[in-house]
């Protein structure tokens, strides 16, 4: 490889290294994982709350059923007293009838209450089911994302090591005085060496002079952009117009 090719190759490797660093320094990975974890925790709390509500409703239903059963018993007793024990005492008959009316009204109320409770229970069961599905999905999303991103990070780490080796090899084949120039320009610009395309420097996007093109065509020494001072590279001879 010629000196110019080596310098341009060196720049390419630094660009690749830069891409690896962007991946390695990207914090969005950890943020995204944190976000998913937080969502998971929130759903879990919601699920626990649903379980607690369900438990309460079940207890209330048991209690309501007990009340309904004892009320039914009272009504049965009332009816028995009415036909067997009250005799012809109108006052007693009245009292028993009143109590029976009240008990029956209360029974209707309790029945409708228990229906409400059962409906609520069903609704919470459904919400619980959808929460469980959400939890499973988030867990899956979390692990998939983690796997994908760790793979990317591992690849970037492996690539970086190879690139470092390659950079050191290329640097070994470039004379020190040119390396110094390259490093000095690189300390000021992201790219020290750029391509010349249609006589325009890819670094500053400005057309270079005929003198510079002449220099490039000689291909025996490095050439700088007239405008930005970056090292220019061209893989073909250019027409000097
Ligand atoms: Zn330039």
Boltz pocket constraint, residues with backbone or C-beta under 6 A from the ligand:
constraints:
  - pocket:
      binder: B
      contacts: [[A, 201], [A, 202], [A, 203], [A, 204], [A, 205], [A, 206], [A, 225], [A, 226], [A, 227], [A, 228], [A, 229], [A, 230]]
      max_distance: 6.0
